[in-house]
């Protein structure tokens, strides 16, 4: 069971306009495979979703079927309204490195209820974008101990393929992870979110071994391109709650800002200056803070998937305005041109270091 919020409300000096809390995601259907229901953690999820009166179907086999609609749009809608509880296949137990974000990625779910029009999952996950949650999470967590490196703090990222807070009320999986790593000296759990329902995390025994990061962008980009997520103001309030010391009613977590995807939109300097000022106002007390800067990029594969998911998108994915960047396997991604990239990078480094001289910049990409 996840801890219940016991803290008093934390006053928030950040300006209170557009404080739009994301609505809790309630899937239209919840599917369980027979294997998932044999797992005690799968049964806990079953109890949570039935307590919420969500329509549950237990499938006859372990294959997910029936998600395709008449066309791509309908398939997308069906999938985005579905939570599937499955058992993670054996391959999931072979962890993959995930530089520069962490040493290893461990996915407690694959798929996400939000509707970001640049979604990082497009082109990475196969099939309809249903949210699959893994019922054998405790075994997956036990497996991570084999990846701990004694000579250094080993970091584990759980947000590569989902938004962990967006589904936490349905699964309790992130709380399981926080408790697990709280008991593992020499490790750090890392997660990032665009949601704001963090109250259930504030009392958990993280022992400083979870870095809770919030993904931020300009209000305009968030409103235009990040459907279903919390407003930037609500995310700033969540960041403040997570970072606030325990004795003041917060979570006392090491925290992080992930500024992503950075885009040189019109008046970008003013808009990002405003955002950084608001981060400074939200974190107006000493805390353990880092930042990661991620500029927007796309691949031919992600572009073609995103064009089916969001045919009317206003997201700029014109290859002509970008620089191709090749990886060692011959794949290409389109990033901003070197002169534009240099301008952006120098702006963010200068502005960040002015406001947060003690908060390390982990990387720019
Ligand atoms: S929150 Fe992340 S995973 Fe979810 S839709 Fe947005 S970009 Fe995709």
Boltz pocket constraint, residues with backbone or C-beta under 6 A from the ligand:
constraints:
  - pocket:
      binder: B
      contacts: [[A, 111], [A, 112], [A, 113], [A, 114], [A, 115], [A, 116], [A, 118], [A, 119], [A, 120], [A, 121], [A, 160], [A, 161], [A, 162], [A, 163], [A, 194]]
      max_distance: 6.0
